[in-house]
Amino acid sequence: RGIDVGLLSRFPIGNIRTHIFDKDSRGEPLFDRDCLEVEVLLPGDRKLTILCNHLKSKRNDSAPRRQEQANRVSEIVSNFDLSQDLVVVAGDLNDTPTSSTLAKLLNTENLYDVLEIWFPDTADRWTHAFGNQLDQIDYLLVSQPLREALTKASVERRGIFNLSRLTNGREQSFPTVTNPSTAASDHAAVWAEFDLDMV
């Protein structure tokens, strides 16, 4: 279906590690796509590691598999010192912040959801619509130094079709988004800005 994970960077790419061969509890490949671990080389001889994810969707009672994937991401992140290292866990985690499937990952010490930091009201954090239900299922989770360097975070929803109906006119899709096939995605993009001079 052309769905995968990747990273676009203006900074040089360092080491890349795939987790596509990680096994689940049955000995089968755990990640349907990957938990792609990419090292980005920043000025000043600093390194930023980004874990690119797209966890199992909610179709077909997939919560146990999604939880196993999220738990593995949490294990991978535990290899870093999140109080010192620059680490981002990014992507479509396909579940809400209060879900049990993501609990271990979202409760990882020194790992923070930029939208939770920036928007006290959970209603402002939604990234996906299912019918009229608006939920956050997409994330940028950052380590402690990046939390301290965070200057802004938000959600870009204008690539979603029918945004005006979903928000009762409060937000409008881009003019070019006229039907589902011209939409950027049915997910909104989570974005954040950081002052790298602070880390």
Backbone as CSV, one residue per row, in Angstrom:
resi,resn,N_x,N_y,N_z,CA_x,CA_y,CA_z,C_x,C_y,C_z
1,ARG,0.821,-1.212,0.000,0.000,0.000,0.000,0.849,1.253,0.000
2,GLY,2.168,1.112,-0.055,3.023,2.291,-0.074,3.129,2.980,1.270
3,ILE,2.806,2.290,2.348,2.899,2.876,3.688,4.181,2.374,4.337
4,ASP,5.026,3.303,4.763,6.278,2.906,5.386,6.720,4.042,6.293
5,VAL,7.940,3.970,6.794,8.491,5.044,7.614,9.765,5.545,6.949
6,GLY,10.110,6.802,7.221,11.324,7.365,6.660,11.640,8.675,7.350
7,LEU,12.768,9.248,6.970,13.203,10.495,7.581,13.798,11.400,6.516
8,LEU,13.386,12.661,6.528,13.960,13.686,5.666,14.718,14.654,6.561
9,SER,15.990,14.906,6.266,16.814,15.747,7.129,17.677,16.692,6.307
10,ARG,17.789,17.924,6.782,18.729,18.871,6.187,20.119,18.701,6.780
11,PHE,20.211,17.964,7.872,21.498,17.664,8.475,21.983,16.307,7.969
12,PRO,23.292,16.067,8.011,23.816,14.771,7.558,23.274,13.621,8.408
13,ILE,23.134,12.472,7.763,22.693,11.256,8.445,23.923,10.455,8.864
14,GLY,23.911,9.981,10.106,24.995,9.136,10.597,24.597,7.675,10.512
15,ASN,24.679,6.986,11.629,24.345,5.563,11.663,22.841,5.344,11.514
16,ILE,22.496,4.249,10.865,21.100,3.830,10.719,20.986,2.395,11.206
17,ARG,19.985,2.148,12.024,19.756,0.784,12.517,18.303,0.403,12.258
18,THR,18.109,-0.722,11.610,16.759,-1.229,11.396,16.386,-2.199,12.514
19,HIS,15.102,-2.243,12.822,14.584,-3.238,13.770,13.554,-4.134,13.080
20,ILE,13.640,-4.187,11.759,12.674,-4.971,10.996,12.820,-6.470,11.263
21,PHE,13.976,-6.864,11.792,14.188,-8.281,12.069,13.939,-8.640,13.532
22,ASP,13.523,-7.679,14.346,13.157,-7.986,15.733,11.974,-8.959,15.719
23,LYS,11.973,-9.894,16.652,10.936,-10.926,16.696,9.923,-10.653,17.802
24,ASP,8.675,-11.086,17.547,7.655,-10.984,18.578,7.674,-12.225,19.455
25,SER,6.704,-12.364,20.337,6.676,-13.479,21.285,6.486,-14.826,20.609
26,ARG,6.068,-14.822,19.347,5.880,-16.071,18.594,7.051,-16.370,17.668
27,GLY,8.045,-15.487,17.695,9.189,-15.680,16.834,9.011,-15.130,15.438
28,GLU,7.926,-14.358,15.226,7.661,-13.750,13.933,8.156,-12.292,13.946
29,PRO,8.356,-11.689,12.756,8.761,-10.277,12.734,7.786,-9.411,13.526
30,LEU,8.327,-8.579,14.416,7.484,-7.795,15.319,6.884,-6.572,14.636
31,PHE,7.696,-5.836,13.901,7.242,-4.577,13.307,6.746,-4.814,11.889
32,ASP,5.521,-4.370,11.616,4.963,-4.501,10.274,5.730,-3.631,9.283
33,ARG,6.245,-2.500,9.753,7.077,-1.647,8.917,8.487,-1.649,9.495
34,ASP,8.732,-0.848,10.492,10.035,-0.829,11.154,9.926,0.095,12.346
35,CYS,10.870,-0.008,13.236,11.178,1.072,14.171,12.556,1.532,13.722
36,LEU,12.582,2.404,12.728,13.822,2.821,12.086,14.567,3.791,12.994
37,GLU,15.786,3.449,13.343,16.596,4.230,14.276,17.652,4.979,13.466
38,VAL,17.517,6.301,13.416,18.375,7.121,12.558,19.130,8.140,13.406
39,GLU,20.420,8.227,13.161,21.265,9.203,13.844,21.451,10.411,12.933
40,VAL,21.081,11.576,13.433,21.243,12.824,12.690,22.413,13.592,13.309
41,LEU,23.345,14.018,12.455,24.564,14.686,12.919,24.333,16.190,12.948
42,LEU,24.345,16.752,14.139,24.067,18.173,14.327,25.359,18.969,14.411
43,PRO,25.283,20.268,14.202,26.487,21.107,14.380,27.038,20.973,15.797
44,GLY,28.318,21.199,15.942,28.943,21.115,17.251,29.206,19.697,17.694
45,ASP,29.299,18.772,16.729,29.610,17.374,17.023,28.569,16.738,17.944
46,ARG,27.307,17.157,17.773,26.224,16.567,18.562,25.420,15.597,17.698
47,LYS,24.745,14.669,18.351,23.970,13.659,17.646,22.535,13.633,18.174
48,LEU,21.614,13.515,17.233,20.191,13.383,17.549,19.718,12.058,16.986
49,THR,19.116,11.229,17.817,18.597,9.946,17.357,17.086,10.014,17.257
50,ILE,16.570,9.644,16.089,15.122,9.641,15.862,14.682,8.219,15.579
51,LEU,13.669,7.759,16.309,13.068,6.446,16.094,11.760,6.660,15.347
52,CYS,11.717,6.253,14.078,10.560,6.456,13.205,9.647,5.238,13.291
53,ASN,8.380,5.467,13.602,7.461,4.362,13.868,6.142,4.487,13.123
54,HIS,5.528,3.348,12.908,4.131,3.273,12.491,3.613,1.954,13.063
55,LEU,2.997,2.035,14.237,2.546,0.826,14.922,1.281,0.262,14.286
56,LYS,0.966,-0.961,14.671,-0.182,-1.685,14.113,-1.476,-0.897,14.301
57,SER,-2.292,-0.864,13.263,-3.558,-0.129,13.331,-4.540,-0.840,14.259
58,LYS,-5.671,-0.190,14.511,-6.670,-0.741,15.435,-7.574,-1.772,14.783
59,ARG,-7.361,-2.088,13.542,-8.211,-3.068,12.883,-7.964,-4.472,13.426
60,ASN,-9.028,-5.274,13.430,-8.926,-6.715,13.703,-8.349,-7.035,15.074
61,ASP,-8.789,-6.317,16.108,-8.398,-6.623,17.485,-6.881,-6.739,17.616
62,SER,-6.185,-5.689,17.220,-4.729,-5.725,17.138,-4.027,-5.147,18.361
63,ALA,-4.759,-4.867,19.432,-4.162,-4.232,20.607,-2.975,-5.008,21.176
64,PRO,-3.052,-6.346,21.300,-1.885,-7.060,21.854,-0.622,-6.872,21.011
65,ARG,-0.779,-6.896,19.692,0.394,-6.707,18.828,0.924,-5.279,18.932
66,ARG,0.036,-4.313,18.953,0.456,-2.917,19.071,1.160,-2.687,20.403
67,GLN,0.657,-3.318,21.455,1.292,-3.173,22.762,2.689,-3.790,22.759
68,GLU,2.851,-4.935,22.124,4.162,-5.567,22.051,5.140,-4.689,21.271
69,GLN,4.655,-4.061,20.206,5.498,-3.151,19.438,5.897,-1.937,20.283
70,ALA,4.931,-1.343,20.959,5.214,-0.165,21.788,6.175,-0.507,22.918
71,ASN,6.003,-1.687,23.507,6.904,-2.097,24.580,8.326,-2.271,24.061
72,ARG,8.455,-2.775,22.835,9.786,-2.940,22.250,10.421,-1.573,21.981
73,VAL,9.631,-0.610,21.510,10.163,0.736,21.316,10.667,1.290,22.645
74,SER,9.921,1.043,23.703,10.341,1.487,25.032,11.671,0.848,25.429
75,GLU,11.845,-0.431,25.096,13.115,-1.108,25.389,14.269,-0.501,24.600
76,ILE,14.019,-0.197,23.337,15.062,0.414,22.502,15.468,1.769,23.071
77,VAL,14.475,2.549,23.479,14.740,3.873,24.036,15.532,3.778,25.333
78,SER,15.328,2.702,26.074,16.025,2.542,27.356,17.531,2.371,27.186
79,ASN,17.990,2.150,25.954,19.428,2.064,25.700,20.101,3.429,25.732
80,PHE,19.290,4.485,25.770,19.820,5.850,25.802,19.685,6.425,27.206
81,ASP,20.505,7.426,27.487,20.347,8.198,28.717,19.451,9.381,28.369
82,LEU,18.173,9.231,28.616,17.206,10.245,28.191,17.306,11.546,28.982
83,SER,18.109,11.544,30.034,18.355,12.796,30.756,19.462,13.610,30.091
84,GLN,20.204,12.964,29.159,21.336,13.625,28.518,21.288,13.566,26.995
85,ASP,20.901,12.434,26.441,20.934,12.223,24.994,19.770,12.918,24.299
86,LEU,19.991,13.294,23.036,18.941,13.904,22.221,18.228,12.789,21.468
87,VAL,17.008,12.479,21.883,16.267,11.339,21.340,14.825,11.765,21.061
88,VAL,14.319,11.325,19.908,12.926,11.558,19.537,12.304,10.224,19.143
89,VAL,11.121,9.927,19.680,10.298,8.815,19.196,9.157,9.452,18.423
90,ALA,9.096,9.185,17.113,8.151,9.876,16.253,7.270,8.886,15.513
91,GLY,6.029,9.322,15.246,5.221,8.531,14.333,3.792,8.297,14.762
92,ASP,3.150,7.482,13.960,1.771,7.059,14.169,1.803,5.853,15.104
93,LEU,1.422,6.079,16.362,1.414,4.991,17.341,0.049,4.325,17.422
94,ASN,-0.919,4.867,16.693,-2.230,4.243,16.493,-3.003,3.946,17.766
95,ASP,-2.778,4.746,18.795,-3.609,4.634,19.995,-3.515,5.929,20.778
96,THR,-4.437,6.087,21.712,-4.568,7.340,22.448,-3.630,7.384,23.658
97,PRO,-3.386,8.580,24.194,-2.472,8.709,25.333,-2.896,7.934,26.575
98,THR,-4.180,7.657,26.720,-4.656,6.936,27.909,-4.753,5.424,27.687
99,SER,-4.369,4.949,26.520,-4.504,3.527,26.213,-3.488,2.695,26.990
100,SER,-3.901,1.492,27.343,-2.982,0.580,28.034,-1.896,0.082,27.101
101,THR,-2.155,0.052,25.796,-1.164,-0.474,24.849,0.086,0.395,24.800
102,LEU,-0.069,1.697,25.006,1.078,2.605,24.942,1.618,2.984,26.312
103,ALA,1.041,2.437,27.361,1.343,2.909,28.717,2.831,2.830,29.055
104,LYS,3.465,1.717,28.744,4.883,1.565,29.096,5.738,2.597,28.373
105,LEU,5.472,2.797,27.087,6.252,3.758,26.310,5.992,5.185,26.774
106,LEU,4.722,5.558,26.922,4.398,6.941,27.270,4.779,7.289,28.700
107,ASN,4.981,6.277,29.529,5.396,6.521,30.914,6.895,6.336,31.116
108,THR,7.642,6.251,30.020,9.093,6.137,30.118,9.668,7.387,30.774
109,GLU,10.530,7.190,31.745,11.115,8.323,32.460,11.943,9.189,31.510
110,ASN,11.784,10.502,31.636,12.512,11.486,30.834,12.178,11.429,29.350
111,LEU,10.962,10.978,29.025,10.462,11.004,27.652,9.117,11.719,27.682
112,TYR,8.958,12.766,26.854,7.823,13.666,26.982,7.120,13.881,25.642
113,ASP,5.808,13.946,25.690,4.968,14.224,24.528,4.916,15.738,24.328
114,VAL,5.403,16.210,23.169,5.455,17.665,22.961,4.065,18.293,22.965
115,LEU,3.049,17.556,22.496,1.703,18.119,22.485,1.131,18.237,23.895
116,GLU,1.459,17.300,24.743,1.010,17.389,26.131,1.650,18.586,26.822
117,ILE,2.912,18.843,26.481,3.599,20.010,27.055,2.950,21.305,26.571
118,TRP,2.644,21.369,25.286,2.236,22.636,24.675,0.747,22.922,24.828
119,PHE,-0.073,21.873,24.887,-1.520,22.063,24.944,-2.102,21.419,26.202
120,PRO,-2.427,22.215,27.208,-3.021,21.660,28.433,-4.338,20.940,28.163
121,ASP,-5.112,21.434,27.196,-6.411,20.848,26.874,-6.215,19.712,25.867
122,THR,-6.613,18.512,26.236,-6.425,17.362,25.348,-7.183,17.515,24.033
123,ALA,-8.249,18.303,24.017,-9.025,18.500,22.791,-8.204,19.190,21.705
124,ASP,-7.164,19.912,22.097,-6.327,20.626,21.125,-5.257,19.736,20.514
125,ARG,-5.147,18.488,20.974,-4.048,17.619,20.541,-4.449,16.614,19.466
126,TRP,-5.677,16.647,18.999,-6.133,15.565,18.122,-5.382,15.566,16.791
127,THR,-5.127,14.361,16.290,-4.391,14.186,15.034,-5.125,13.295,14.039
128,HIS,-6.246,12.710,14.460,-6.944,11.765,13.581,-8.432,11.785,13.914
129,ALA,-9.237,11.680,12.869,-10.689,11.627,13.044,-11.207,10.278,12.590
130,PHE,-12.013,9.651,13.443,-12.714,8.426,13.071,-14.191,8.711,13.282
131,GLY,-14.903,8.944,12.171,-16.253,9.455,12.298,-16.174,10.861,12.862
132,ASN,-16.869,11.097,13.959,-16.794,12.393,14.629,-15.888,12.358,15.857
133,GLN,-15.203,11.226,16.060,-14.310,11.080,17.209,-12.932,11.610,16.845
134,LEU,-12.465,12.614,17.573,-11.165,13.229,17.324,-10.199,12.815,18.421
135,ASP,-9.099,12.156,18.035,-8.149,11.636,19.021,-6.716,11.916,18.609
136,GLN,-5.845,11.970,19.587,-4.415,11.991,19.304,-3.921,10.555,19.207
137,ILE,-3.381,10.195,18.043,-2.752,8.881,17.900,-1.371,9.001,17.248
138,ASP,-0.934,10.248,17.010,0.372,10.523,16.413,1.185,11.361,17.394
139,TYR,2.504,11.114,17.430,3.300,11.643,18.532,4.696,12.087,18.110
140,LEU,5.206,13.065,18.865,6.628,13.350,18.954,6.967,13.285,20.433
141,LEU,7.681,12.242,20.817,8.119,12.070,22.199,9.600,12.434,22.255
142,VAL,9.966,13.285,23.183,11.335,13.803,23.198,11.987,13.597,24.561
143,SER,13.308,13.469,24.538,14.069,13.307,25.766,14.168,14.631,26.527
144,GLN,14.652,14.559,27.752,14.685,15.725,28.641,15.405,16.942,28.040
145,PRO,16.589,16.797,27.438,17.240,17.998,26.877,16.407,18.661,25.779
146,LEU,15.719,17.870,24.968,14.879,18.451,23.924,13.635,19.100,24.520
147,ARG,13.133,18.527,25.593,12.000,19.185,26.266,12.410,20.581,26.728
148,GLU,13.609,20.695,27.266,14.077,21.985,27.760,14.337,22.963,26.620
149,ALA,14.617,22.439,25.423,14.905,23.289,24.271,13.674,23.552,23.408
150,LEU,12.526,22.989,23.782,11.307,23.139,22.998,10.833,24.589,23.006
151,THR,10.621,25.143,21.802,10.136,26.526,21.703,8.720,26.614,21.159
152,LYS,8.263,25.560,20.466,6.909,25.574,19.946,6.535,24.174,19.477
153,ALA,5.249,23.843,19.572,4.739,22.570,19.063,3.292,22.772,18.639
154,SER,2.874,22.033,17.633,1.491,22.145,17.193,1.151,20.969,16.283
155,VAL,-0.041,21.056,15.690,-0.544,20.019,14.792,-0.973,20.688,13.493
156,GLU,-0.451,20.214,12.369,-0.836,20.721,11.048,-1.944,19.830,10.503
157,ARG,-3.171,20.365,10.513,-4.338,19.575,10.121,-4.875,19.936,8.738
158,ARG,-4.348,20.966,8.106,-4.964,21.475,6.884,-4.856,20.524,5.698
159,GLY,-4.074,19.467,5.825,-4.003,18.467,4.770,-5.089,17.415,4.864
160,ILE,-5.938,17.497,5.887,-7.028,16.540,6.082,-8.264,17.006,5.316
161,PHE,-8.912,16.089,4.644,-10.144,16.402,3.925,-11.295,16.642,4.901
162,ASN,-12.158,17.564,4.577,-13.380,17.837,5.349,-13.071,18.404,6.735
163,LEU,-11.975,19.131,6.847,-11.568,19.651,8.150,-12.602,20.623,8.720
164,SER,-13.226,21.410,7.858,-14.222,22.365,8.336,-15.380,21.655,9.030
165,ARG,-15.847,20.543,8.451,-16.941,19.789,9.073,-16.497,19.193,10.398
166,LEU,-15.278,18.672,10.441,-14.780,18.027,11.656,-14.629,19.012,12.806
167,THR,-14.358,20.272,12.475,-14.089,21.271,13.513,-15.191,22.323,13.613
168,ASN,-16.342,22.054,12.997,-17.448,23.013,13.015,-17.023,24.392,12.531
169,GLY,-16.176,24.385,11.472,-15.777,25.632,10.849,-14.599,26.344,11.478
170,ARG,-14.061,25.816,12.580,-12.946,26.490,13.247,-11.660,26.400,12.433
171,GLU,-11.487,25.310,11.661,-10.288,25.128,10.852,-10.708,24.757,9.432
172,GLN,-9.880,25.133,8.466,-10.187,24.893,7.061,-9.066,24.092,6.414
173,SER,-9.411,23.170,5.536,-8.414,22.438,4.763,-7.728,23.385,3.782
174,PHE,-6.533,22.994,3.314,-5.902,23.730,2.226,-6.855,23.754,1.026
175,PRO,-6.847,24.815,0.226,-7.759,24.897,-0.922,-7.633,23.732,-1.897
176,THR,-6.453,23.145,-1.982,-6.244,22.035,-2.916,-6.795,20.707,-2.404
177,VAL,-7.185,20.659,-1.124,-7.733,19.424,-0.545,-9.241,19.437,-0.758
178,THR,-9.671,18.845,-1.848,-11.079,18.899,-2.233,-11.795,17.558,-2.104
179,ASN,-11.055,16.491,-1.891,-11.642,15.165,-1.711,-10.592,14.279,-1.047
180,PRO,-10.953,13.061,-0.635,-9.978,12.211,0.051,-8.705,11.932,-0.758
181,SER,-8.827,11.890,-2.080,-7.649,11.559,-2.889,-6.655,12.715,-2.991
182,THR,-7.091,13.936,-2.717,-6.168,15.069,-2.738,-5.708,15.460,-1.332
183,ALA,-6.160,14.740,-0.332,-5.711,14.987,1.043,-4.278,14.501,1.215
184,ALA,-3.544,15.182,2.077,-2.187,14.734,2.391,-2.242,13.396,3.122
185,SER,-3.208,13.258,4.017,-3.352,12.054,4.830,-4.653,12.178,5.607
186,ASP,-5.086,11.074,6.202,-6.190,11.181,7.160,-5.643,11.439,8.567
187,HIS,-4.313,11.556,8.673,-3.655,11.930,9.928,-3.099,13.340,9.793
188,ALA,-3.110,14.080,10.885,-2.471,15.385,10.919,-1.007,15.216,11.322
189,ALA,-0.200,16.201,10.939,1.237,16.140,11.225,1.543,16.850,12.535
190,VAL,2.207,16.153,13.427,2.689,16.757,14.669,4.057,17.377,14.379
191,TRP,4.246,18.624,14.793,5.542,19.264,14.563,5.987,20.020,15.802
192,ALA,7.290,20.215,15.872,7.857,20.942,17.014,9.115,21.655,16.572
193,GLU,9.407,22.764,17.250,10.639,23.517,17.017,11.454,23.532,18.303
194,PHE,12.786,23.474,18.123,13.686,23.439,19.259,14.817,24.447,19.045
195,ASP,15.278,25.040,20.100,16.454,25.903,20.068,17.663,25.047,20.404
196,LEU,18.387,24.629,19.358,19.492,23.711,19.564,20.654,24.353,20.312
197,ASP,20.665,25.665,20.398,21.709,26.318,21.183,21.516,26.090,22.674
198,MET,20.338,25.585,23.048,20.059,25.349,24.465,20.466,23.948,24.902
199,VAL,20.886,23.107,23.942,21.245,21.729,24.308,22.693,21.443,23.978
